[in-house]
């Protein structure tokens, strides 16, 4: 399938495929660089859009999407379960609210939900807040991890770190079973292990892997990510806001 991905900021990307534009984690004004709103508005104009919010933190979620998407042909909202309460302006009729499965150890996806023609979504629990998304767009499987990552900070290797590793590994097993054609996952430059980016590549092996959680500095994650070499995995790094990459993946 032919598709295109546009980088906006941090965890915010647009993915165009099969008549849809998926917008992920459009951030609040305090986290948007100059030109971000305009870049997103251009990407959404005249399109059937699914705006997906993995959780309610301001660097991942903003009701300002309603302004940026005002020229979209259609707008569908796909929300983590925490968003309607924390960002009530997005709690609109017809919004699809996703819940993960009930296993507190992670790796338990919730049920599939229909979003619109040819598009369905389900969620995994994040180990920060909210969910990670698994989406199927006419057979193209897309994963966006939100803040699901190996949050292993420098310091003692204690029980909390062991829990984080176990949760992350169970989540990776679930994502690998989903077998995404395109995956967006954390490559946070603050973390010695980059949020488990290399481990994600090794276990999940998506044909296209996009690093994110860069705080608006894509070069801070791109250099590291391009050095992760796993057979069958093409790392797609971006350099600047608004950069658009066209590619073929999936069915």
Steps between C-alpha positions, in 0.01 A plus 500: 500500500625848418512734797660820623618611843548863605694592814358781713647499852593261781244214460285684247490358148255480211470173310310494171377164372193346334303825492567581866733739677590386850614784725674391817545693826452859384645702792384808687615848400776513762657193338448592134782667309425782254348363183363180653137601478541605137681177406227289655220707346653448154534126558136468611327731253242316293587165661310243702684531831534289813659708776643257755602605851697245704456687829414838645846646575528839333799401285280229345146639501315820425145601412667745261481213251144616432646820358782334307253255343231753410558445126501120521227324304422286806641491853484188717642507853673196649569558869673323783266435791653784709449773239122566530533592867829690478431682170119529499493710183590178315220300663279544196215287363636223281849499652645149531637448851738206535560291809786250530458149638479440874838334570703740721821332382451653154487343158123446504324675209147626527228421245501627144286808435384626162604857425373539145500322162801270486650624829489328839704544819584333828726594791768370733555645848789746523743490792487881521145617432234398254552253219699389200305466175467206263315606186398316187446714189373279218750234603788737575589442865632806685632521856548827689640448847415831665696492826529122521875447537778354710513788749831397656668803652856508636516371856469181704371192322212451742162328498346790311746451217425128494128574474565746217702242308236231547215732396693613194587145394137387532396802293758418233359147474155644438625747239699225328182289484323797338787508245486867397618602156582848636591571864567824687680443830691691767867584452525752784851658503487550879503126568820293479303221329304742281171366635563154362519604133756235402317230695175596326672461162642159596174355635230661286696532172264739322592558135489877567606636840473870592676639811314761705479684835767746389375825662517671162858399429469215249876488452534399865322173427571452130874447532461231763205334328677473165779315677259226608528236230263204509440286191171586332455826697536833318540791742330815371648809663397861445696823508250787524140600559287441192735248338292250303619156398321284245542123514340163441417259781250235594252338266 
